[in-house]
Amino acid sequence: MTESAAYIADPVHNQWLWPHILRKAQRIEGMLTARAPVVEPYWIPSPHDFNHGRQTRTALLAQPARDGLIVGRVGEDWPLFYVNAVSYRGLLAAAEFAERPGKRQQAARWRQHARGMEESWQHQFPNGSPDSVTYPVSLRAWAGSAARRTQLGQPMTTYRPPALVPTAATQLTQAHRALRLGRPEAVWATLHQPWSHQASPGLYTWDAPRPTEDEVADGWQYARGWHNETAVSPDYETAALLLLLQQDMLAYLNDAAAEPTVVLGAGITPAWLSQPMAVSNLALPGGSITWQWDGRKMRATLRGPARKIQLGSAFPPGTELSVVQKPLRP
């Protein structure tokens, strides 16, 4: 939600979104300070009357907090590292958003909670994560960068237990990492795999293995449909990751750099450079960018905040780059 709001950059939208940010951040606070199990009701659609019939169930979301950390559930698992990394970044994102409508008191409180989580984690696990399915890095290093859209190459999209065969979503997150590292050939090697294995060719649709265990909010099979009893179709995660990857191959904002930088053509290979190319009005947080490559030089028009511009790794050093800065259209 905060990423979408950054792209929209509209104070009216921020005011509308604020109650939803507040509710979700308070949920994290509630789990972080819980002294008893957190059990809440949820509703699933009825297979017999989708429009009106709903089944009410209850789910155990979290156990009492332990030494300053959340003990939360994801499906049938209790991944301590993932739950706290996501919640830590969620609090920081909520605090960053709260500054926009002037909610400074809430922003300060959420940042304080995030600092407390980081200190608790470092105290309990100074050598990394205890979870066998995660990486031995610090809470800040993993959560701090991975939740950003420009860092989707990190495995922070959704939690999934390790599989013997990498899923399409896992392969795409790895391709996104390769894009950030300036390796477009590796990205293209991955792209051909999902493109050629669509469940419904031409409809941007994929299958995902059906969970062997019921999810916390099970019941979506009645809403989404099952053309294959052993798979979920469509697999929205794969479609979203692939779309985001292809967009970032054209232009993306690297706000993890020392100075926020728009990278143009990160997914372009050297073989393309002999041909003219153009991209129009590609969205960036708070603005957009248009660029034209004529085979020798790059011209870019940036709307919105002023930002540094650089070319992808396929462009030779010293390639001519001209940038025109324009305000957002009223």
C-alpha positions in Angstrom: 0.0 0.0 0.0 2.8 2.4 0.8 4.5 1.7 -2.5 1.3 2.4 -4.4 0.9 5.6 -2.5 4.4 6.7 -3.3 3.7 6.3 -7.0 0.3 8.1 -6.8 1.8 10.9 -4.7 -1.7 12.3 -4.0 -2.5 13.9 -0.5 -6.2 13.0 -0.9 -5.3 9.3 -1.5 -3.0 9.4 1.5 -5.8 10.6 3.7 -8.1 7.9 2.4 -5.4 5.2 2.9 -4.4 6.3 6.4 -7.1 4.3 8.4 -6.0 1.1 6.6 -2.3 1.8 7.4 -3.2 2.5 11.0 -5.2 -0.7 11.3 -2.5 -2.9 9.9 0.3 -1.3 11.9 -1.8 -1.7 15.1 -2.2 -5.4 14.2 1.6 -5.7 14.2 1.8 -3.8 17.5 -0.8 -6.1 19.0 1.2 -9.2 18.1 4.4 -7.6 19.3 2.9 -6.9 22.7 0.6 -9.9 23.0 0.5 -11.6 26.4 -2.0 -14.2 25.3 -2.6 -16.1 22.0 -4.1 -13.9 19.3 -7.2 -15.6 17.9 -9.4 -13.8 15.4 -12.4 -14.7 13.2 -12.3 -14.7 9.5 -14.8 -15.4 6.7 -14.6 -17.6 3.7 -17.0 -17.8 0.7 -19.5 -20.6 0.7 -19.1 -23.0 -2.2 -22.9 -23.1 -2.5 -23.8 -19.4 -2.2 -20.8 -17.3 -3.0 -22.6 -13.9 -3.0 -24.4 -14.3 0.4 -23.3 -17.5 2.1 -20.1 -17.1 4.3 -18.6 -19.5 6.7 -17.1 -18.0 9.9 -13.9 -19.6 11.3 -11.3 -18.6 13.8 -7.6 -18.8 13.4 -4.7 -18.6 15.8 -2.6 -15.8 14.4 0.2 -15.5 17.0 1.3 -16.9 20.3 2.3 -14.6 23.1 5.3 -12.4 22.2 8.6 -13.8 23.3 11.5 -11.6 24.5 10.4 -8.7 22.3 9.7 -10.7 19.1 6.5 -11.8 17.4 5.7 -15.5 17.4 3.4 -15.6 14.4 1.9 -18.1 12.1 2.1 -18.4 8.3 -0.1 -21.2 7.1 0.9 -24.2 9.2 4.4 -22.9 9.9 5.9 -20.5 12.5 8.8 -18.9 10.7 10.3 -16.6 13.4 12.7 -14.8 11.1 10.3 -14.2 8.2 7.5 -13.0 10.5 9.6 -10.5 12.4 11.5 -9.3 9.3 8.2 -8.6 7.5 6.7 -6.9 10.6 9.9 -4.9 11.2 9.8 -3.5 7.7 6.0 -3.0 7.9 6.4 -0.8 10.9 9.1 1.3 9.2 7.0 1.6 6.0 4.0 2.6 8.1 6.1 5.2 9.9 7.4 6.6 6.7 3.9 6.9 5.3 2.6 8.5 8.6 4.9 11.4 8.1 3.1 12.4 4.9 -0.3 13.3 6.5 1.5 14.7 9.6 0.9 11.7 12.0 4.3 12.2 13.7 3.3 10.7 17.0 2.4 7.4 15.4 5.4 7.5 13.2 7.7 7.9 16.2 6.0 5.1 18.1 6.3 2.6 15.1 10.0 3.5 14.6 10.5 2.8 18.3 8.9 -0.6 18.1 11.0 -1.4 15.0 14.2 -0.4 16.9 13.1 -2.6 19.8 12.5 -5.6 17.5 16.0 -5.1 15.9 17.7 -4.9 19.3 15.8 -8.0 20.6 16.8 -9.9 17.5 20.5 -9.0 17.7 20.5 -9.9 21.4 18.9 -13.3 20.9 20.5 -14.2 17.5 23.8 -12.4 17.1 25.0 -14.9 14.5 21.9 -14.7 12.2 18.6 -16.5 11.8 17.5 -19.7 13.7 15.1 -20.6 10.9 16.4 -23.3 8.6 14.5 -21.9 5.6 16.1 -18.4 5.8 19.4 -16.8 5.3 22.0 -16.1 8.1 21.8 -12.3 8.0 20.6 -9.6 10.3 16.9 -8.5 10.6 17.7 -5.1 9.3 19.8 -6.3 6.3 17.2 -8.7 5.2 14.0 -6.7 5.9 15.3 -3.2 5.3 16.1 -3.6 1.6 13.9 -6.5 0.5 10.6 -4.9 1.1 11.3 -2.1 -1.4 10.0 -2.5 -4.9 13.4 -1.9 -6.3 14.7 -4.8 -4.3 12.3 -7.5 -5.3 15.2 -9.7 -6.2 15.3 -10.5 -2.4 13.1 -13.5 -1.3 10.6 -11.3 0.6 7.5 -11.6 -1.6 5.7 -14.4 0.2 6.8 -17.0 2.7 7.1 -20.5 1.3 8.9 -23.6 2.7 11.9 -24.7 0.7 11.1 -26.8 -2.3 13.3 -29.4 -4.1 12.4 -27.7 -7.4 12.4 -23.9 -7.5 9.0 -22.4 -8.3 8.5 -19.9 -11.1 8.1 -17.2 -8.4 11.4 -18.1 -6.9 13.1 -18.1 -10.3 11.7 -14.6 -11.0 12.9 -13.2 -7.7 16.3 -14.5 -8.6 16.1 -12.9 -12.0 15.2 -9.6 -10.3 18.3 -9.8 -8.3 20.3 -10.5 -11.4 18.8 -7.4 -13.0 20.0 -5.3 -10.1 23.5 -6.8 -10.5 23.7 -5.7 -14.1 23.3 -9.2 -15.6 20.6 -8.9 -18.3 21.6 -12.2 -20.0 20.7 -14.1 -16.8 17.3 -12.3 -16.7 16.5 -13.3 -20.3 17.4 -16.9 -19.6 14.8 -16.9 -16.8 12.1 -15.1 -18.8 11.7 -17.7 -21.5 10.8 -20.4 -18.9 7.5 -18.8 -17.7 6.7 -17.4 -21.1 6.7 -20.9 -22.7 4.8 -22.7 -19.9 1.6 -20.7 -19.4 -1.5 -22.6 -18.2 -3.6 -20.6 -20.7 -1.3 -19.5 -23.6 -1.7 -15.9 -24.4 -3.6 -15.0 -21.2 -0.6 -14.5 -18.9 -1.8 -17.3 -16.7 0.2 -19.9 -14.7 -0.5 -22.8 -12.4 0.9 -23.0 -8.9 1.0 -26.2 -6.8 -2.0 -26.5 -4.6 -1.1 -26.3 -0.9 -1.1 -29.6 0.9 -2.3 -27.8 4.1 -5.2 -25.4 4.5 -4.0 -21.8 4.6 -5.1 -19.5 7.4 -7.8 -18.0 5.2 -8.6 -21.0 3.1 -11.6 -20.9 0.7 -10.3 -19.0 -2.3 -10.6 -22.1 -4.4 -14.3 -21.4 -4.6 -13.6 -17.9 -5.9 -10.7 -18.5 -8.3 -11.8 -21.7 -9.9 -9.8 -24.9 -10.3 -9.3 -26.2 -13.9 -6.7 -28.6 -12.4 -7.4 -30.2 -9.1 -3.7 -30.3 -8.2 -2.9 -26.7 -8.9 -4.1 -23.1 -8.2 -4.9 -21.2 -11.4 -4.2 -18.4 -12.0 -1.0 -18.0 -10.0 -1.2 -14.2 -9.4 2.2 -14.1 -7.7 4.0 -15.3 -10.8 2.0 -12.8 -13.1 2.8 -9.9 -10.8 6.5 -10.7 -10.4 6.9 -11.1 -14.1 5.2 -7.8 -14.9 7.2 -5.9 -12.3 10.4 -7.5 -13.6 9.7 -6.6 -17.2 8.8 -3.0 -16.2 12.0 -2.7 -14.3 14.0 -4.0 -17.3 12.9 -0.7 -19.0 13.4 1.7 -16.1 13.5 1.5 -12.3 14.3 3.7 -9.4 17.2 2.5 -7.3 16.5 4.2 -4.0 19.1 2.0 -2.2 21.9 3.9 -3.9 23.6 6.8 -2.1 21.6 9.1 -4.3 18.2 7.9 -5.7 18.9 6.9 -9.2 16.7 6.0 -12.2 18.3 3.2 -14.2 17.3 3.0 -17.9 17.4 -0.1 -19.9 18.8 -2.5 -17.3 17.3 -5.4 -19.1 18.6 -4.5 -22.6 21.4 -6.7 -24.1 24.2 -5.3 -26.2 22.8 -6.9 -29.3 19.8 -4.5 -29.2 21.8 -1.3 -29.2 22.1 -1.1 -33.0 18.3 -0.6 -33.2 16.3 2.5 -32.1 14.1 2.0 -29.1 11.6 4.1 -27.1 9.6 3.9 -23.9 6.8 6.4 -23.0 5.4 7.5 -19.7 6.7 4.6 -17.6 5.6 5.2 -14.0 8.0 6.1 -11.2 7.2 7.0 -7.6 5.7 10.5 -7.9 6.3 10.8 -11.6 7.2 9.1 -14.9 9.9 8.8 -17.4 10.1 8.7 -21.2 13.2 7.7 -23.1 14.4 7.3 -26.7 17.5 5.5 -28.0 18.5 6.3 -31.6 21.4 3.8 -31.8 24.0 6.3 -30.6 22.6 8.4 -27.8 19.9 8.4 -25.2 17.4 11.2 -24.6 15.2 11.0 -21.5 12.3 13.2 -20.2 11.8 12.9 -16.5 8.6 14.2 -14.9 8.2 14.7 -11.1 11.1 14.8 -8.6 14.6 15.5 -10.0 16.7 12.3 -9.9 20.0 11.1 -11.1 19.8 9.1 -14.4 22.1 6.3 -15.4 22.1 3.7 -18.2 22.1 -0.1 -17.9 25.2 -2.2 -18.1 24.7 -3.0 -21.9 25.4 0.7 -22.8 29.1 1.4 -23.5 30.9 3.8 -21.1 30.7 7.4 -22.2 27.3 6.9 -24.1 25.8 10.3 -24.6 22.8 10.9 -22.3 20.6 14.1 -22.3 17.9 14.6 -19.7 15.0 17.0 -19.8 13.3 17.7 -16.4 9.6 18.6 -16.6 7.0 19.1 -13.9 4.1 16.8 -13.4 1.1 17.5 -15.6 -1.7 19.3 -13.7 
